[in-house]
Amino acid sequence: MSSTGIEPPAAGQSHTSRRASFMHRLRNSFLTGLVVGAPLFLTVYITWSFVQWIDGLVEPFIPFPYRLDRYLPFEVPGFGLVVALIFIALLGFLTANLVGRRLVAVGEGLLDRMPLIRNLYRGLKQIVETVISKKARTFEAVGLIEFPRLGMWSLVFVVSATKGEVREKIKDQEDDMVSVFVPTTPTPLSGYLVFMKRRDVIMLDMSIEAGAKMIISAGLVTPEYGAIAADLVAADRRRRKIASVNPPSAA
């Protein structure tokens, strides 16, 4: 025992403490590297796979004399993607004039005579036009509904107010009906289309992007509600400032 009355730690205990501290630092360093490296690796991997997929689809249609690998001792990744982008741009340029529109009309007329292909073509064309068109409406908001049964809640995207024959055939005409899309996890491209009363949907303040991230991550990525509220307040202040600078003209 020392003169102060405090017994110094044993050599074995000190060694164990240093080892535990080292393992703790090593674990933290590994988790930090995983958080930084995993998204980067996945981004590069997905991008590289997409480029290779496009190259594999396009390069078989490129005549051999025009391929870069004929003049270079190695393959050039992304060459098929560049060719595809140029071809799409040229196709859009040619379609914009009168001759191109007539050719497209003739081609669509031929497809309309094919029973199965015409339905597939019309459906795909409508989807692409809806996604790409600047006038296309996106989801209105993110909400919660009790699905697939009472007591279980699912995140949904509110599409729009229910219209057309579906709205007319619903017996309860007094309540406002909305169309909601119930996505699946982790692929929100598939899901269920549900028509329901607007008052049965709990509207959320989170953005469409935040809702999509939450679905894809299976709930691991959850937007901070305080940050959402702050963004809403800031947006409201900007709207009021713009309204004060540009007041509406009197009728």
Backbone hydrogen bonds, N-H to C=O, Kabsch-Sander energy under -0.5 kcal/mol:
donor,donor_aa,acceptor,acceptor_aa,energy
2,S,6,I,-0.6
5,G,2,S,-1.4
7,E,5,G,-0.5
14,S,10,A,-2.0
15,H,11,A,-2.0
16,T,12,G,-2.1
17,S,13,Q,-2.3
18,R,14,S,-2.3
19,R,15,H,-2.1
20,A,16,T,-2.4
21,S,17,S,-2.4
22,F,18,R,-2.3
23,M,19,R,-2.4
24,H,20,A,-2.1
25,R,21,S,-2.4
26,L,22,F,-2.6
27,R,23,M,-2.4
28,N,24,H,-2.3
29,S,25,R,-2.4
30,F,26,L,-2.2
31,L,27,R,-2.4
32,T,28,N,-2.3
33,G,29,S,-2.4
34,L,30,F,-2.2
35,V,31,L,-2.4
36,V,32,T,-2.0
37,G,33,G,-3.1
38,A,34,L,-2.4
40,L,36,V,-0.9
41,F,37,G,-3.0
42,L,38,A,-2.7
43,T,39,P,-2.3
44,V,40,L,-2.3
45,Y,41,F,-2.8
46,I,42,L,-2.7
47,T,43,T,-2.3
48,W,44,V,-2.7
49,S,45,Y,-2.5
50,F,46,I,-2.3
51,V,47,T,-2.4
52,Q,48,W,-2.5
53,W,49,S,-2.2
54,I,50,F,-2.4
55,D,51,V,-2.6
56,G,52,Q,-2.4
57,L,53,W,-1.4
58,V,54,I,-2.4
59,E,55,D,-2.4
61,F,58,V,-1.9
62,I,59,E,-1.3
66,Y,63,P,-1.6
67,R,64,F,-1.6
70,R,67,R,-1.0
71,Y,68,L,-1.3
72,L,68,L,-1.6
79,F,76,V,-1.5
82,V,78,G,-2.3
83,V,79,F,-2.3
84,A,80,G,-2.2
85,L,81,L,-2.3
86,I,82,V,-2.4
87,F,83,V,-2.5
88,I,84,A,-2.4
89,A,85,L,-2.2
90,L,86,I,-2.5
91,L,87,F,-2.6
92,G,88,I,-2.3
93,F,89,A,-2.1
94,L,90,L,-2.7
95,T,91,L,-2.2
96,A,92,G,-1.1
97,N,94,L,-0.9
100,G,94,L,-0.6
101,R,97,N,-2.1
102,R,98,L,-2.0
103,L,99,V,-2.2
104,V,100,G,-2.4
105,A,101,R,-2.3
106,V,102,R,-2.4
107,G,103,L,-2.5
108,E,104,V,-2.8
109,G,105,A,-1.9
110,L,106,V,-1.8
111,L,107,G,-2.0
112,D,108,E,-2.0
113,R,109,G,-0.5
113,R,110,L,-0.9
114,M,111,L,-1.7
118,R,114,M,-2.3
119,N,115,P,-0.7
120,L,116,L,-1.7
121,Y,117,I,-2.9
122,R,118,R,-2.5
123,G,119,N,-2.2
124,L,120,L,-2.4
125,K,121,Y,-2.6
126,Q,122,R,-2.3
127,I,123,G,-2.1
128,V,124,L,-2.5
129,E,125,K,-2.6
130,T,126,Q,-2.0
131,V,127,I,-2.1
132,I,128,V,-2.7
133,S,129,E,-2.1
136,A,133,S,-1.1
140,E,158,V,-3.0
141,A,158,V,-0.8
143,G,156,V,-2.6
144,L,202,I,-1.8
145,I,154,S,-1.9
147,F,145,I,-1.2
147,F,152,M,-1.3
152,M,149,R,-1.8
154,S,145,I,-2.6
156,V,143,G,-2.7
157,F,181,F,-2.4
158,V,141,A,-2.8
158,V,156,V,-0.5
159,V,157,F,-0.6
159,V,179,S,-2.8
160,S,179,S,-1.0
162,T,177,M,-2.0
166,V,163,K,-0.5
167,R,163,K,-0.8
168,E,164,G,-1.8
169,K,165,E,-2.3
170,I,166,V,-0.9
173,Q,171,K,-1.2
178,V,196,M,-3.0
179,S,160,S,-3.3
180,V,178,V,-0.5
180,V,194,V,-3.1
181,F,157,F,-3.0
182,V,180,V,-0.5
182,V,192,Y,-3.4
184,T,187,T,-0.6
184,T,190,S,-2.1
190,S,187,T,-1.5
192,Y,182,V,-2.1
194,V,180,V,-3.0
194,V,192,Y,-0.6
196,M,178,V,-2.3
196,M,194,V,-0.5
198,R,176,D,-3.0
200,D,197,K,-1.4
201,V,198,R,-1.7
202,I,144,L,-2.6
202,I,200,D,-0.5
203,M,201,V,-0.8
204,L,142,V,-3.1
211,G,207,S,-2.2
212,A,208,I,-2.3
213,K,209,E,-2.3
214,M,210,A,-2.0
215,I,211,G,-1.9
216,I,212,A,-2.7
217,S,213,K,-2.2
218,A,215,I,-1.4
219,G,214,M,-2.9
220,L,217,S,-1.4
222,T,220,L,-0.8
228,I,224,E,-1.8
229,A,225,Y,-2.5
230,A,226,G,-2.2
231,D,227,A,-2.2
232,L,228,I,-2.2
233,V,229,A,-2.2
234,A,230,A,-2.5
235,A,231,D,-2.5
236,D,232,L,-2.2
237,R,233,V,-2.2
238,R,234,A,-2.2
239,R,235,A,-2.2
240,R,236,D,-2.3
241,K,237,R,-2.3
242,I,238,R,-2.4
243,A,239,R,-2.3
244,S,240,R,-2.1
245,V,241,K,-1.8
246,N,242,I,-2.7
